[in-house]
Amino acid sequence: MRHIYKIISSLIFWGHILLAQPASFSFQVNGTVPAGFTTALNIAGQKWSDYLQITVPIKVNVFTVNSGLLPFSAITISNGDKDFLNAPVSNTLYPSALANQLAGIETNSGEYDMDIYFNLASGYYYGTGKPSISEKDFISTAMHEIGHGLGFYSDGYVTNGGLGSFGNVPQSVIFPLTPSFPWKGQEGVPTIFDKYIIKQSGSSLVGIAAQNSQALGDSIKNNAHYFNGPLFANASHSNTPIRLSGGAGTYTMGVDLLHIHDSYANTIMSYYWGNGDTVRIPGPWELGLLKEIGWNLKPIGLAEKEISELNYFYPNPASEQINFAGKGAEQFSIYNMKGELVLNENMILESAKVDVSTFPKGMYFVRVNFKNGNSIQRKVLIQ
């Protein structure tokens, strides 16, 4: 969910319905949409399907608006359920997309799992290649918004008066939007995502202070937040918690808590990436986080996913230099296990020789971007 505050224009929708092709996702698209919109939406759903085991189809209700006056490019409102059949943690709100997988049945019959609003004034690129510097990649944006409905979702909230709570979000904060399902923001319990949020001290954010208190509001607003997943999330992140957005002294609804921190470059669930960027592959820490809250991953979800081809990539492990090349390769980025960008350079003649002799020892991720908009990610051990 992005920038859902201060929305002041009325929204007008039409009733035309389009259904997605991927069996794992069912998209209902309301209104007249640009050419390529539905195809790109299907691709976004399929990309998540490549990583997640989905046995109960995920139902997504999609709306479009077109106004440069609205302060958002896209917004997700997630449905949810608690204490359902086979719920791993009681008195906790799960996104219904996940609750259905855990229950093995549809727990929210007749309801969508998420409502997504896309603002067509954002200048979207609907293709599968690389958008221009003036365009926002729609596939990346759709994957981001779907990711919120999969579980990157918090019901932590701070009132204008500074009172903090979990599960006490008034529906008025999303006005004039109205969810197509009963509002789940005031269930009085945290989400499963919230249960894993800690402060730098290691204290659980959910239990650090009383509900609807100034102390909890201050804790939500101030100092860094982390997702601490001891089984899978931390293991995917060099055995350390994952930094989340927020904690800068203020609270922004729809931004804080439910995004990966901006310091993690080229991450689908970070709050912002610029025009011209494509972020279509979940980072290992994002998949580890989803597994932590209950999702089962396909084997490819823990390995590299081939989209284009590299002619060579060696040596691995490496200590002095790594060499790689691929037809159409034009740019590469290297990230450490914390998701921090270490190096970002263009490739010369579709190849690269990278001096890694000064890199601290450890595991790194090399992402190679191709002219057709595809990318490949490789893990390399520097020792």
N, C-alpha and C positions, 0 to 999 in steps of 0.2 A: 504494500500500500504506500502511495507517495502523496505527500502534500494534500491531505484531505481536508485541511483546515481552511477557513475563509473562502469557501466556494459560494459564490453569490449569484450565479446565473441559473435560470431555470433550464431543465433538460427536456428535450423532446425526442421521443423514440418512435420507431415504426415496428410493425410486427412480422416482417419477413424472416423466415427461419432457414438456416443453413446448418447441416449436420456434418461433423468432422468424419473423416475416413478412419483414423486410427481407432481400433476397438477399445483401447485403454481409456480414451477420452471421448466424451460426447459434448460438442460445442453447439450451443444455440446462439446464433448471431442475430441480434435484433437491429433492423434498420438497413439502409442502403450503405454498402461499404465499397471502398475503392477496389479496383482490379488488383488481384494478388493478395488481398487481405486474408481471405479464408484459407488459401493455400499456405500462406506463411504461418497462420495460426495452427493449422494441422501439423506443420513441420515442427513447431515449438512443442506441441503435445507429444509428437513422436520422439523427439529428442529426450524428453523426460522419460518416456516409456522405455527407451534404450537402457536406462539405468535402474528403474524401479520395477519391482514385481507387483503388478496391478491385476488383481483377480476380480474386483468389483469395479466396473467402469466409473470414471470420475466425470461428474456432470458440471459443466461450466456454462454459465449464463453470461453472454457478452453483449455489452452496450457500447455505442460510440457517441461521442459529442464532437463538436467542431467549433472551438472558441479559443482565440488567443487571450481572452480575459481570464480564463480559468487557470489557476496556479498548479496544474498537474499535467503530466503526460499520460499517466495511467494509474488506476486505483484498483485494489482488490479488497473485497469484503468477504471474509471467510465464514462459512457455516461451521457449526461445531456440535459436539455431543459429549456428555460425561456419563460415567457409570453405565456404559453400554455392555452388551455381552462380550466377555473376554477382555474388558478394559484392564490394561496392566496396572494402572494407577487410579485409585478411586478419587472422587471429589476433585477431578481435574478435567479441564476442557481440552478435548482433542479436536483437531480439524476433522470435519466429517469425511473428507477424502481418505484420511488415515484410519479413522474409526471404523469405516466400512471394511477396510482391508483386515484389520485386527479382529473384527467380529465375524468376518467371512460372509456377511450379508449386508444388504442395504439398510442402514439404521435410520435413514432420513427419507423414507419413501415419499415421492412427490415433491421433493425439494432439491434445489441445486446445491452443490458442494461449495461453490464460490460464485460471486458476481464480479466481473471485471469490466471496468470502464476504460476505454481508450479515447484519448483526445486527438482527433485527426489533424488538429492544427499544429501538432508537434513536428510535422515534416518527416513522416515515416518513410523508410525505404523497405519495400516489401519483397525484395529479391533474396536470392541465396548467396550472392556474391558479397562484395564489400561496398558499403554505403559511402557516399561522398562526405566531405567534411561538413557539409551543410545539412546532412540527413541523419536521422536517428534510426538505428536498426530495429525493425519491428520484431523480428524473430527473437532477438536478445531481450527486448522489452517484454514480449509475451512470456518467455521462459521465466523472467524475473517475477512477473505477476502471478503466474501459475505456482511458482515456488512459494509465495506467501500462502496460497491455498493449500499447499502440501504440508506446511508446518512452520515456516518462518513467520510466525504470527504471535504477537504478544497482546494481552489485554491489560498491561500495565498502563496507568493513566495518572496524570497530575492535573488537578483543577486549576483554574485561574487564581484561586486563593492559596494554592500550594499544597493541597491535601493529596496524598498519594494512595493508590489502591491497585488491587488486581481483581478484575472481574466486576468493576463498577464504572464502566464507560457508558455515558449517556448516549442514546442514539442521536441526540441533537448535534453531536460533533461531526456527523457526516452529512448534515443537511446541506443541500436539498436532496441528497441521495436517499433512496429507500431500498433496503435489501429485499430480495424476492422471497426470503425465508424469515422466520422469526429472529429478531435481533438477539445475538448471543453475547453481547458486550456486558450484560449485567447479571451474569450467572453467579457472581459472588465468589468465583474460584479462579485461580491462575490457569493459564494454558500449560500444556505439557512442555512447550518451549520455555516458558517462564520458570519452570521448576529447576532448570539447569543454569539459570543466570546467577553469577556470583559477582561480588565486588573484588577489588584487588586484594583485600584482606583475606579472601577465601570465604566470607560469609555469604549465605544464600540471600539474594535480594528479596525473594518472596517473604522470608521469615525475619528479615532484619529489623522490622518495626511493625507496629500495629496497623491494621487496615484503616484507611481513611484518616491518616494522621499526617501532620506536618513532617514528622521524622521520616516517614516512608517517602513522602514527596521529595524531601531533601536528598534522600539516598538515590532515588531515581534520577534526579537532576544532576547530581554532582559525582565526579570521579568515574573512572573507567568501569565498564561492564564487560563481563566475559561469559561465554558459553562453556561450561565445565562438564564435559561428557566423559566420564572415566572409562567407559567400555570401548567406544568407537571414535567419538569426535576428537578427543585429545590424541588418540593414537594416530589419527590421520593428520595431525598438526604438530609433529615433533614432540608428542607427549606433553603439550601445553594447552591451556584453554584458549578459545578463539575470541578475539576482541570483537565486541559488538558496537554499534553506533550509540551515540548519546553520552551523557555524563559530562557535558561541557558547561554545566551551570544553569542551563535552561531545559525546558521540555518541549519537544515538537511532536505533536500527535501524528502518527503515520510514518515517522522517521526514526525516532529513538527506539532502542531495544530490538526491533525486529529486522535489522539489517546488519550484515557484516560491516565492520568498520572500513571507512574510506581508505585507510592505509593499505588495504589488500587490493592491489590494482588488478584489473581485468577479472573480477569475480562477479558472477551472475547476481548474487544477492547483496552486493554492496549498494549503497544508496545512489551512487552516481557514477556513470561513465559518460564520456562526451560524445557528441556527434561524430560520426565516422568510425566509431568503435564497434566491433563485433565481439560479443561474449556469449558463446553458444555451447560451451562445454563446462559442466559443473566442476568446481575445484574439488580436490580430494577431501578438504575440510568441510565443504558443503554436503558432500555425500555422507561423510562420517557423522555429521550433525543429524541428517535425516535418519540414518540408521539408529542413532542414539535414541531418538524420540519414538522409534517403533517401526520404521519402514524396513522392509526386506529389499536388499539390492540384488540385481542380477550380477553374475560373475564379472561382466564387463564393467560394472559400476565401480569396481576396485582395481581396474587395470586401465591401460591406455586404450583409447578408442581411435581406430584408424579412420581417417576421413580422406586424406590424400596420401602420397607416398614420399618417403625420404629415400634418396639413393644410398646414403650411408649416414651413420651416426656412430662415432667412435672417438676415443676409447671409453669404456664404461665398466668399472670405475675409472676415474681420471684424477690426475694430480697436477698436471702442467697445462694441458690444452685439450679442448674438445673440438671435433671437426664434424660438420654435417652439411648436407646439400640435398636439394630436391627440385624437381622441375616445377617452375612457377613460384618457388619460395622467394619471398621478398623482404621479410622482416622477422626478427625473433625477440623474445623476451625471456628472461631467466628470473625465477622466483625461488626464495628459500622456503623452508617448511612452514614458516609463519604466514606465507602468502605475500610477503613483502617483495616488491620489485627490486631486483639487484642490478639488472642490466637490460637495456632496450636499444637495439640497433637495427639499421637496415642491412640487408644482405647484398653483397656484390657478386654479380654473375651467379646468382642462385645458390651461393655457398657461403660458409662462415668458418673461420678459425678463431676460437675464443680462448684467450688466456685466462685460466682459472687458478693460476698459481697462488694468487693472493686471497682467494675465497676461503672463508672459514670451512673447516671440514664438516661434512654433513650431506644430507639429501637435498637435491634441487630439482626444480621442474623447468624444462625448456619448452616453450611454446613457439612453434614455427608457423607463421601465417603465410598463406599463399595468395596469389593474385586473384584467384576465383572466390576468395572469401572464406575458404576452408582453413582448418588449422590442425596441427598435430601436437600432442603433448608427450614429452619423453621425460622419464625420471633418470637422473644421473647422480651417482655417488662421487663426491669430491673427497679424496683422502690424501 
